[in-house]
């Protein structure tokens, strides 16, 4: 296993290319959206889980410990969530094949409930940070605007450097810094005892810097006040939205407008709250909830997920499908373009029949 981990880490670009090619070819498998598609979906699920494992191996590559960082999770949350998402599609296909369209929603409710529990646990373990891509991507960015902090949430060498030392941001500063490092290196090579003493001093300095503690719920509510509470509510709403949608479909049916509108309202409420607390303040004593660059990208990604409502029933059956079929008929006489359009419409209609493809969870 260690040999495989080492090979994946050393050839990650090659591994990513193979995974992309294999996952792309699965869409061309025969009977992909037919009645007996358990086999193709099983292949897709296995490839997805292998991809998630490889990503986990790459992300958990051993690196030098950086002081001031938050301790890593003992449980592989991103890997677990990725595996659950890939497994959910197979669960849907198998449940539909053996139990029918109506009873499959009970199995989907179980899988969505499991994902909600894992995400809520990750949300708490991360110090109530925004979940990126549903928790599949680690949110290591900090809100600190201190000089020397890096996008990954760790402090660079400037955080520990002398404030009166050379400024590495300009040409003269970089030259002086390079000369200083060269002199230090020369002295350490000529005097090994001094080198060992310097190592010992650096170890003492590193051990004296405490690890960043994850904020608790009470800490966020006391320090952030109302914006912090609203942020928590918005994030929990977004995490629970898929489960609410599936439970409502299980009760009202896929053709009912109630699940569609309830899910849309929940998602609108979550996005509105998160946008509100990050751009305004309730009074002069409370600062707005600052978002990192990664979290701002996540907000944009969540807004793009509203497009999926065009592909969900009953909206799809009543409006979107008619537009797709009419477009296909218009472009059908055109060589090549007509064939590609027909294939694209076929894939969209087939994918729309699967909840997991259009769930956005």
KASUL-V331114 format. One record per residue. N is the residue number from 1. RES is the residue in three letters. PHI is phi in degrees with one decimal (NA if undefined). NEAR is the number of other ideal C-beta (glycine too) atoms within 12 Angstrom. D_LAST is the distance of its C-alpha to the last C-alpha in Angstrom with 1 decimal. Layout:
N&RES&PHI&NEAR&D_LAST / N&RES&PHI&NEAR&D_LAST
This chain:
1&UNK&NA&9&31.2 / 2&UNK&-64.1&10&32.4 / 3&UNK&-65.6&10&33.8 / 4&UNK&-66.4&15&30.5 / 5&UNK&-59.7&21&28.8 / 6&UNK&-64.3&15&31.7 / 7&UNK&-65.6&16&31.5 / 8&UNK&-63.8&28&27.8 / 9&UNK&-68.6&23&28.4 / 10&UNK&-80.5&15&31.5 / 11&UNK&-126.5&18&30.0 / 12&UNK&-65.1&21&26.5 / 13&UNK&-65.2&14&27.0 / 14&UNK&-64.9&16&28.3 / 15&UNK&-64.1&24&25.5 / 16&UNK&-62.9&17&22.9 / 17&UNK&-64.7&15&24.9 / 18&UNK&-63.0&19&25.2 / 19&UNK&-65.5&28&21.5 / 20&UNK&-63.6&17&20.8 / 21&UNK&-64.2&16&23.7 / 22&UNK&-65.5&22&22.7 / 23&UNK&-67.5&24&19.1 / 24&UNK&-68.6&15&20.6 / 25&UNK&-69.0&17&23.2 / 26&UNK&-64.2&29&20.9 / 27&UNK&-71.5&26&20.2 / 28&UNK&-99.4&18&24.0 / 29&UNK&-64.0&24&24.4 / 30&UNK&-65.1&14&26.5 / 31&UNK&61.0&17&25.0 / 32&UNK&-63.6&30&21.4 / 33&UNK&-120.1&27&20.6 / 34&UNK&-94.8&18&23.6 / 35&UNK&-68.3&17&24.3 / 36&UNK&-108.3&18&24.9 / 37&UNK&-103.3&29&22.0 / 38&UNK&-62.8&24&21.5 / 39&UNK&-61.0&21&23.4 / 40&UNK&-58.8&27&21.6 / 41&UNK&-69.4&36&18.2 / 42&UNK&-64.0&24&19.7 / 43&UNK&-62.5&27&21.0 / 44&UNK&-62.3&37&17.7 / 45&UNK&-63.9&31&16.1 / 46&UNK&-61.8&23&19.2 / 47&UNK&-62.4&29&19.1 / 48&UNK&-64.8&31&15.5 / 49&UNK&-67.6&28&16.5 / 50&UNK&-62.2&25&19.7 / 51&UNK&-61.5&32&18.1 / 52&UNK&-63.9&30&16.1 / 53&UNK&-64.9&27&19.4 / 54&UNK&-63.1&32&21.3 / 55&UNK&-63.5&30&19.1 / 56&UNK&-65.2&28&19.6 / 57&UNK&-62.9&28&23.3 / 58&UNK&-67.9&27&23.6 / 59&UNK&-69.6&27&21.9 / 60&UNK&-101.6&21&24.0 / 61&UNK&-61.9&16&27.3 / 62&UNK&-62.3&13&30.1 / 63&UNK&-139.8&13&31.3 / 64&UNK&-65.5&9&33.9 / 65&UNK&-66.2&16&33.1 / 66&UNK&-111.2&24&32.9 / 67&UNK&-70.0&24&34.3 / 68&UNK&85.2&28&32.6 / 69&UNK&-92.4&26&29.1 / 70&UNK&-82.0&26&26.8 / 71&UNK&-63.8&17&27.0 / 72&UNK&-69.3&21&24.3 / 73&UNK&-75.6&26&22.1 / 74&UNK&-78.5&9&23.8 / 75&UNK&-106.1&17&20.6 / 76&UNK&-76.5&25&18.5 / 77&UNK&-59.6&36&15.1 / 78&UNK&-58.9&35&13.5 / 79&UNK&-65.0&31&15.0 / 80&UNK&-62.8&27&13.9 / 81&UNK&-67.2&41&10.2 / 82&UNK&-63.8&31&10.7 / 83&UNK&-65.2&30&12.9 / 84&UNK&-64.0&36&10.7 / 85&UNK&-64.6&36&8.0 / 86&UNK&-69.8&34&11.3 / 87&UNK&-71.9&30&13.0 / 88&UNK&-62.2&38&10.6 / 89&UNK&-63.3&41&11.8 / 90&UNK&-65.3&33&15.3 / 91&UNK&-61.3&35&15.1 / 92&UNK&-63.4&38&14.3 / 93&UNK&-66.1&36&17.2 / 94&UNK&-65.5&25&19.6 / 95&UNK&-64.5&29&19.0 / 96&UNK&-67.4&31&19.6 / 97&UNK&-68.0&22&22.6 / 98&UNK&-98.2&16&24.3 / 99&UNK&-121.5&17&23.3 / 100&UNK&97.2&14&22.6 / 101&UNK&-66.8&25&20.1 / 102&UNK&-76.5&18&20.5 / 103&UNK&-81.1&18&20.3 / 104&UNK&-65.0&31&17.2 / 105&UNK&-68.2&30&15.1 / 106&UNK&-67.3&23&16.8 / 107&UNK&-68.6&31&15.5 / 108&UNK&-66.6&40&11.9 / 109&UNK&-64.3&28&12.5 / 110&UNK&-65.8&24&13.9 / 111&UNK&-66.8&34&11.1 / 112&UNK&-66.8&39&8.5 / 113&UNK&-63.2&25&11.5 / 114&UNK&-63.6&26&12.1 / 115&UNK&-64.6&38&8.9 / 116&UNK&-62.8&32&9.8 / 117&UNK&-63.2&22&13.3 / 118&UNK&-65.7&33&12.8 / 119&UNK&-68.4&36&10.9 / 120&UNK&-64.8&27&13.7 / 121&UNK&-64.4&22&16.2 / 122&UNK&-64.2&35&15.2 / 123&UNK&-59.0&33&15.3 / 124&UNK&-72.5&26&18.8 / 125&UNK&-65.2&27&20.0 / 126&UNK&-80.2&34&19.3 / 127&UNK&81.6&27&21.5 / 128&UNK&60.4&32&18.8 / 129&UNK&-89.5&33&17.8 / 130&UNK&-60.6&44&14.7 / 131&UNK&-80.1&40&11.8 / 132&UNK&-95.1&33&11.5 / 133&UNK&52.2&27&8.6 / 134&UNK&69.3&35&6.8 / 135&UNK&93.6&38&10.2 / 136&UNK&-80.8&32&10.9 / 137&UNK&-118.2&28&13.6 / 138&UNK&-73.0&30&16.4 / 139&UNK&-99.4&37&17.5 / 140&UNK&-101.4&29&21.2 / 141&UNK&-72.5&28&22.5 / 142&UNK&-104.0&29&25.0 / 143&UNK&-93.3&31&26.0 / 144&UNK&-71.8&18&29.6 / 145&UNK&-104.2&11&31.7 / 146&UNK&-67.5&16&34.5 / 147&UNK&-69.4&17&36.3 / 148&UNK&104.0&19&35.6 / 149&UNK&-79.8&24&31.9 / 150&UNK&-109.1&22&29.7 / 151&UNK&-60.5&18&26.1 / 152&UNK&-85.0&21&25.0 / 153&UNK&91.1&28&26.2 / 154&UNK&-106.1&28&29.5 / 155&UNK&-95.8&24&33.0 / 156&UNK&-83.2&19&35.2 / 157&UNK&-65.9&19&38.8 / 158&UNK&-66.9&21&39.8 / 159&UNK&-68.5&22&38.5 / 160&UNK&-101.7&21&41.2 / 161&UNK&-83.0&20&43.8 / 162&UNK&-71.0&13&46.9 / 163&UNK&-66.1&11&46.4 / 164&UNK&-93.9&6&49.9 / 165&UNK&-78.7&15&49.3 / 166&UNK&-65.2&21&49.0 / 167&UNK&-85.1&18&46.1 / 168&UNK&-75.9&22&44.1 / 169&UNK&-80.8&12&42.7 / 170&UNK&-117.5&11&46.0 / 171&UNK&-64.2&12&48.2 / 172&UNK&-63.8&13&50.9 / 173&UNK&-62.7&17&48.6 / 174&UNK&-65.5&15&47.0 / 175&UNK&-65.5&15&50.5 / 176&UNK&-62.6&17&51.7 / 177&UNK&-63.7&23&48.7 / 178&UNK&-65.0&16&49.2 / 179&UNK&-64.0&15&52.9 / 180&UNK&-63.1&19&52.2 / 181&UNK&-64.4&19&49.8 / 182&UNK&-63.8&14&52.5 / 183&UNK&-65.3&14&55.2 / 184&UNK&-62.7&18&53.1 / 185&UNK&-64.2&16&52.4 / 186&UNK&-62.7&14&56.1 / 187&UNK&-66.0&17&57.2 / 188&UNK&-68.8&19&54.7 / 189&UNK&-68.4&14&56.0 / 190&UNK&-77.1&12&59.6 / 191&UNK&-130.6&14&59.1 / 192&UNK&-59.9&12&56.8 / 193&UNK&-62.4&13&57.7 / 194&UNK&-65.0&17&56.3 / 195&UNK&-61.7&18&53.2 / 196&UNK&-68.1&13&52.6 / 197&UNK&-64.2&15&53.4 / 198&UNK&-64.6&19&50.8 / 199&UNK&-60.7&15&48.2 / 200&UNK&-64.3&14&49.1 / 201&UNK&-63.7&14&48.9 / 202&UNK&-64.3&19&45.4 / 203&UNK&-64.7&15&44.2 / 204&UNK&-66.2&13&45.6 / 205&UNK&-63.6&16&44.0 / 206&UNK&-66.7&20&40.6 / 207&UNK&-71.6&14&40.9 / 208&UNK&-79.4&13&41.9 / 209&UNK&-90.3&19&38.7 / 210&UNK&-72.4&12&36.3 / 211&UNK&-72.2&17&32.6 / 212&UNK&-67.8&23&30.3 / 213&UNK&-87.5&12&29.2 / 214&UNK&-76.4&23&25.8 / 215&UNK&-67.4&24&26.1 / 216&UNK&-94.0&17&25.8 / 217&UNK&-62.9&20&24.7 / 218&UNK&-65.9&13&28.3 / 219&UNK&-63.9&16&28.9 / 220&UNK&-64.3&29&26.1 / 221&UNK&-68.1&20&27.4 / 222&UNK&-76.9&14&31.0 / 223&UNK&-86.1&21&30.7 / 224&UNK&-92.1&28&28.1 / 225&UNK&67.9&23&29.1 / 226&UNK&-62.0&25&27.4 / 227&UNK&-58.2&31&25.2 / 228&UNK&-65.7&33&23.9 / 229&UNK&-64.4&24&23.3 / 230&UNK&-65.5&31&21.5 / 231&UNK&-59.9&38&19.2 / 232&UNK&-61.6&34&18.3 / 233&UNK&-63.7&25&17.7 / 234&UNK&-62.8&36&15.5 / 235&UNK&-70.4&41&13.3 / 236&UNK&-66.0&28&13.2 / 237&UNK&-61.6&30&12.4 / 238&UNK&-66.0&42&9.3 / 239&UNK&-66.8&35&8.3 / 240&UNK&-86.9&30&9.6 / 241&UNK&-54.7&38&8.5 / 242&UNK&-61.1&40&6.2 / 243&UNK&-65.7&34&9.3 / 244&UNK&-60.0&34&11.7 / 245&UNK&-63.6&39&10.7 / 246&UNK&-67.8&37&11.2 / 247&UNK&-63.3&25&14.3 / 248&UNK&-70.3&29&15.7 / 249&UNK&-64.9&33&15.5 / 250&UNK&-59.8&27&17.1 / 251&UNK&-90.0&18&19.8 / 252&UNK&-100.6&23&20.4 / 253&UNK&98.6&17&19.5 / 254&UNK&-71.2&31&17.4 / 255&UNK&-84.6&18&20.3 / 256&UNK&-80.7&21&20.5 / 257&UNK&-79.9&22&19.7 / 258&UNK&-60.9&21&19.0 / 259&UNK&-61.1&33&15.3 / 260&UNK&-62.4&32&14.7 / 261&UNK&-69.8&20&16.8 / 262&UNK&-65.8&28&15.5 / 263&UNK&-65.2&40&11.9 / 264&UNK&-62.9&26&13.4 / 265&UNK&-65.9&21&15.8 / 266&UNK&-63.3&30&13.4 / 267&UNK&-69.1&35&11.5 / 268&UNK&-63.4&23&15.1 / 269&UNK&-63.7&24&16.5 / 270&UNK&-63.2&36&14.1 / 271&UNK&-65.9&29&14.8 / 272&UNK&-65.7&23&18.4 / 273&UNK&-63.9&31&19.0 / 274&UNK&-64.8&35&17.7 / 275&UNK&-68.9&26&19.8 / 276&UNK&-67.9&22&22.7 / 277&UNK&-72.9&34&23.1 / 278&UNK&-95.1&29&23.0 / 279&UNK&-124.5&18&25.6 / 280&UNK&-144.2&18&28.0 / 281&UNK&-126.8&20&29.9 / 282&UNK&-78.2&18&31.1 / 283&UNK&-155.2&11&34.6 / 284&UNK&-70.2&8&36.7 / 285&UNK&-90.4&11&36.2 / 286&UNK&-117.9&21&32.4 / 287&UNK&-84.2&21&30.8 / 288&UNK&-67.3&24&27.6 / 289&UNK&-81.7&36&24.5 / 290&UNK&-71.2&22&24.7 / 291&UNK&-108.3&28&21.7 / 292&UNK&-76.7&26&22.0 / 293&UNK&-63.2&21&21.7 / 294&UNK&-64.4&25&18.4 / 295&UNK&-72.0&34&17.0 / 296&UNK&-65.5&23&18.4 / 297&UNK&-65.4&20&16.7 / 298&UNK&-65.6&32&13.3 / 299&UNK&-60.7&32&14.4 / 300&UNK&-63.6&18&15.3 / 301&UNK&-62.0&24&12.1 / 302&UNK&-65.9&34&10.3 / 303&UNK&-67.7&22&13.2 / 304&UNK&-67.1&16&12.9 / 305&UNK&-65.8&29&9.5 / 306&UNK&-63.9&21&12.0 / 307&UNK&-62.1&17&13.5 / 308&UNK&-63.8&32&11.0 / 309&UNK&-66.6&32&12.8 / 310&UNK&-70.6&25&15.8 / 311&UNK&-103.5&31&14.4 / 312&UNK&-105.1&40&13.5 / 313&UNK&-71.0&31&16.5 / 314&UNK&-87.0&24&18.9 / 315&UNK&-62.1&28&18.9 / 316&UNK&-63.7&28&18.6 / 317&UNK&-64.1&23&21.5 / 318&UNK&-85.9&15&23.6 / 319&UNK&-126.9&18&23.3 / 320&UNK&-62.8&25&21.2 / 321&UNK&-61.6&25&22.6 / 322&UNK&-63.4&16&26.1 / 323&UNK&-67.3&20&25.8 / 324&UNK&-64.9&27&24.5 / 325&UNK&-68.3&21&27.4 / 326&UNK&-67.9&15&30.0 / 327&UNK&-65.5&20&29.0 / 328&UNK&-63.6&26&29.4 / 329&UNK&-67.6&16&32.8 / 330&UNK&-68.1&16&34.0 / 331&UNK&-90.6&21&33.2 / 332&UNK&-58.3&19&34.3 / 333&UNK&-68.5&13&38.0 / 334&UNK&-80.0&15&37.1 / 335&UNK&-60.3&10&37.5 / 336&UNK&66.3&12&34.6 / 337&UNK&-62.3&16&32.5 / 338&UNK&-63.5&18&32.6 / 339&UNK&-66.0&16&31.6 / 340&UNK&-65.8&16&28.7 / 341&UNK&-64.3&24&27.5 / 342&UNK&-61.7&23&27.9 / 343&UNK&-66.2&20&25.9 / 344&UNK&-65.6&19&23.1 / 345&UNK&-63.8&27&23.1 / 346&UNK&-61.5&23&23.2 / 347&UNK&-66.4&25&20.1 / 348&UNK&-66.2&28&18.2 / 349&UNK&-66.0&27&19.5 / 350&UNK&-67.5&26&18.8 / 351&UNK&-66.9&27&15.2 / 352&UNK&-66.4&29&14.7 / 353&UNK&-71.4&30&16.0 / 354&UNK&-101.0&33&13.0 / 355&UNK&-59.7&37&10.1 / 356&UNK&-65.3&35&7.9 / 357&UNK&-75.4&29&9.2 / 358&UNK&-117.0&31&8.4 / 359&UNK&-77.3&33&5.3 / 360&UNK&67.1&30&3.8 / 361&UNK&-111.8&39&0.0
